[in-house]
Amino acid sequence: MHSVGATYTRAVHRVGGTPVIVPPLTQVQDWTILLERLDGLLLSGGEDVAPAQYGQAQAPWTGRVDEERDRSELGLVREWVGSGKPLLAICRGHQVLNIALGGSLLQDILAQVPTALDHAYVPGRPMEKAVHTVSLSPESRLTDILGGTTIPVNSAHHQAIETPGEGLTVVALAPDQIIEATEMPPHPFCLSVQWHPEAMLKVSSSMLPLFAAFIAAASNTATAAPS
């Protein structure tokens, strides 16, 4: 089964977008078609990315990987970023974007940063529950979108960005200095977050402007496209 959480599709639809689910098996011959037909790309959460994709041996604490999905998403992202079309990356997607641009990951936060907060998913804890704050760069696009420099977020990840990829600017940090968001300043709209804004919409509209900004950018792309 190929599936994606309904929270993602509902978030896109709620702000006026038409969600289209792309199976994680696309190859080079598919990417041009997707670039021609889609106005924006949202990368969702999921399992760990194979460490070989960022030049590391797999440590014991790395979880399940899906190498077909890795190849599909990394290839599509590299093509997509060059097109200038809007991209919003969430959780695993935040990490995929970073790897696609040459960055690396911490394979397990607590194993490699013992003083860090526990960012991992806790069974039984609602995904929408905020568990820590993040500090946003005042000059960032994300601050403009969300309307503040300190915001509460949920957390369900055990890995994180170690070295940012080429062209990415770190724009949000957790209290333990774990990287929580990046942007690509020259790009019209390329933004990634480590938390799950789509899940937070169950209890609050605080993250709705993020999806609205993404869909607005995609709408501008569609309007500008030749008929």
C-alpha positions as CSV (number, residue, x, y, z in Angstrom):
1,M,0.0,0.0,0.0
2,H,1.2,3.5,-0.8
3,S,-0.4,6.0,1.6
4,V,0.1,9.3,3.3
5,G,-1.4,10.6,6.5
6,A,-4.7,12.4,6.1
7,T,-3.4,15.3,8.2
8,Y,-1.2,16.3,5.2
9,T,-3.9,16.1,2.6
10,R,-6.4,17.9,4.8
11,A,-4.0,20.7,5.6
12,V,-3.4,21.3,1.9
13,H,-7.1,21.1,1.0
14,R,-8.1,23.4,3.9
15,V,-6.1,26.3,2.4
16,G,-7.3,25.9,-1.1
17,G,-4.9,23.4,-2.6
18,T,-5.7,20.2,-4.4
19,P,-3.7,17.4,-2.9
20,V,-2.2,14.8,-5.3
21,I,-0.4,11.9,-3.7
22,V,2.8,10.9,-5.6
23,P,3.8,7.2,-5.0
24,P,7.4,7.0,-3.6
25,L,8.7,5.0,-6.6
26,T,9.2,7.6,-9.2
27,Q,12.4,7.5,-11.4
28,V,14.2,9.9,-13.6
29,Q,11.7,9.5,-16.5
30,D,8.9,10.6,-14.2
31,W,10.4,13.7,-12.7
32,T,10.0,15.9,-15.7
33,I,6.3,15.0,-16.0
34,L,5.8,15.8,-12.3
35,L,7.6,19.1,-12.7
36,E,5.3,20.0,-15.6
37,R,2.1,19.1,-14.0
38,L,2.4,20.0,-10.3
39,D,2.6,23.5,-8.8
40,G,4.1,22.6,-5.5
41,L,5.8,19.7,-3.7
42,L,5.2,18.8,-0.1
43,L,7.6,16.2,1.4
44,S,5.9,14.2,4.3
45,G,7.3,12.4,7.3
46,G,8.2,8.7,7.5
47,E,11.0,6.3,8.2
48,D,14.7,7.0,8.4
49,V,16.8,7.7,5.3
50,A,19.5,5.2,4.6
51,P,22.8,6.6,6.0
52,A,24.6,5.6,2.8
53,Q,22.7,8.5,1.1
54,Y,24.7,11.0,3.2
55,G,28.0,9.1,3.2
56,Q,27.8,7.4,6.6
57,A,27.8,3.7,7.7
58,Q,24.6,2.6,9.3
59,A,24.7,2.8,13.1
60,P,22.8,0.4,15.3
61,W,20.3,3.0,16.3
62,T,19.1,3.9,12.8
63,G,15.6,2.5,12.3
64,R,13.9,1.0,9.3
65,V,14.7,2.5,5.9
66,D,13.0,2.3,2.5
67,E,15.7,2.6,-0.1
68,E,13.3,2.9,-3.0
69,R,11.6,5.8,-1.4
70,D,14.9,7.4,-0.6
71,R,16.0,7.2,-4.3
72,S,12.6,8.5,-5.5
73,E,12.4,11.5,-3.2
74,L,16.0,12.5,-3.3
75,G,16.1,12.5,-7.1
76,L,12.8,14.3,-7.4
77,V,13.9,17.0,-4.8
78,R,17.1,17.7,-6.7
79,E,15.2,18.2,-9.9
80,W,12.5,20.2,-8.1
81,V,14.7,22.7,-6.3
82,G,16.3,23.7,-9.6
83,S,12.9,24.5,-11.1
84,G,12.1,27.2,-8.6
85,K,8.7,25.8,-7.8
86,P,7.5,25.9,-4.2
87,L,8.6,23.1,-1.8
88,L,7.5,22.5,1.8
89,A,9.3,19.7,3.6
90,I,8.1,18.2,6.9
91,C,10.0,15.9,9.4
92,R,11.6,13.2,7.2
93,G,11.0,15.6,4.3
94,H,13.1,18.2,6.1
95,Q,15.9,15.7,6.4
96,V,15.4,14.5,2.7
97,L,15.8,18.1,1.5
98,N,19.0,18.5,3.5
99,I,20.5,15.2,2.2
100,A,19.5,16.0,-1.4
101,L,21.6,19.2,-1.1
102,G,24.6,17.5,0.3
103,G,24.0,17.7,4.0
104,S,24.2,15.1,6.7
105,L,22.1,13.8,9.6
106,L,22.6,12.8,13.2
107,Q,21.5,9.2,13.1
108,D,20.2,9.4,16.7
109,I,20.0,12.6,18.7
110,L,20.3,11.1,22.2
111,A,23.1,8.7,21.2
112,Q,25.1,11.5,19.6
113,V,24.0,14.5,21.6
114,P,23.5,13.2,25.2
115,T,22.6,16.6,26.5
116,A,19.8,17.1,24.0
117,L,16.1,16.9,24.7
118,D,14.2,13.7,23.8
119,H,12.7,14.6,20.5
120,A,11.3,11.2,19.7
121,Y,7.7,10.1,19.4
122,V,6.2,8.9,22.7
123,P,3.6,6.2,22.3
124,G,0.2,7.3,23.5
125,R,1.1,11.0,23.3
126,P,-1.1,12.8,20.8
127,M,0.8,14.0,17.8
128,E,-0.7,17.4,18.0
129,K,0.6,18.0,21.5
130,A,3.3,20.7,21.7
131,V,6.4,19.5,23.7
132,H,9.0,22.2,23.4
133,T,9.5,25.6,21.8
134,V,11.7,26.6,18.8
135,S,13.4,30.0,18.3
136,L,13.1,31.4,14.9
137,S,15.6,33.8,13.2
138,P,13.9,37.2,13.2
139,E,14.7,37.9,9.6
140,S,13.5,34.6,8.3
141,R,10.5,33.9,6.0
142,L,9.2,31.5,8.6
143,T,9.0,34.3,11.2
144,D,7.1,36.4,8.8
145,I,4.7,33.5,8.1
146,L,4.1,32.4,11.6
147,G,4.2,35.9,13.2
148,G,6.7,35.3,16.0
149,T,10.2,34.3,16.9
150,T,9.3,31.7,19.7
151,I,6.7,29.1,19.0
152,P,5.6,25.9,20.6
153,V,5.9,22.7,18.4
154,N,5.3,19.0,18.6
155,S,8.0,16.5,18.2
156,A,8.3,12.9,16.7
157,H,11.8,12.4,15.4
158,H,15.0,10.8,16.7
159,Q,17.2,12.1,13.9
160,A,18.1,15.7,13.0
161,I,20.2,17.7,10.6
162,E,23.9,17.6,11.5
163,T,25.4,19.6,8.6
164,P,23.1,21.8,6.5
165,G,23.0,21.2,2.7
166,E,24.3,23.6,0.2
167,G,22.2,26.8,-0.1
168,L,20.2,26.0,3.1
169,T,20.0,28.5,5.9
170,V,19.2,27.3,9.5
171,V,16.3,29.5,10.7
172,A,15.0,27.7,13.8
173,L,16.6,25.9,16.8
174,A,15.2,23.9,19.7
175,P,16.4,24.9,23.2
176,D,19.1,22.2,22.9
177,Q,20.3,23.7,19.6
178,I,18.9,20.9,17.5
179,I,18.1,22.3,14.0
180,E,14.4,22.6,13.5
181,A,13.9,24.5,10.3
182,T,15.8,25.6,7.2
183,E,15.1,27.9,4.2
184,M,16.8,28.6,0.9
185,P,16.8,32.4,0.7
186,P,17.3,32.8,-3.1
187,H,14.5,30.3,-3.9
188,P,11.0,31.7,-4.3
189,F,9.7,29.2,-1.7
190,C,11.8,26.4,-0.2
191,L,11.2,25.8,3.5
192,S,11.6,22.8,5.8
193,V,10.5,22.1,9.4
194,Q,11.4,19.2,11.7
195,W,8.1,19.3,13.6
196,H,4.6,18.2,12.3
197,P,2.6,21.4,11.6
198,E,-0.1,19.4,9.8
199,A,-0.8,17.4,13.0
200,M,-1.0,20.6,15.1
201,L,-3.9,21.8,13.0
202,K,-6.1,19.3,14.9
203,V,-6.1,21.6,18.0
204,S,-4.9,25.0,16.7
205,S,-4.8,27.1,13.6
206,S,-1.3,28.5,14.6
207,M,0.4,26.5,11.7
208,L,-2.3,27.2,9.1
209,P,-0.4,30.2,7.7
210,L,2.5,27.9,6.8
211,F,0.3,25.9,4.5
212,A,-1.5,29.0,3.2
213,A,1.9,30.5,2.3
214,F,2.9,27.3,0.5
215,I,-0.4,27.1,-1.5
216,A,-0.2,30.9,-2.3
217,A,3.3,30.3,-3.7
218,A,2.0,27.3,-5.7
219,S,-0.9,29.4,-7.0
220,N,1.5,32.1,-8.2
221,T,3.5,29.4,-10.0
222,A,0.4,28.1,-11.7
223,T,-0.7,31.6,-12.7
224,A,2.7,32.3,-14.2
225,A,2.9,29.1,-16.2
226,P,2.3,29.4,-19.9
227,S,-1.1,28.2,-21.1
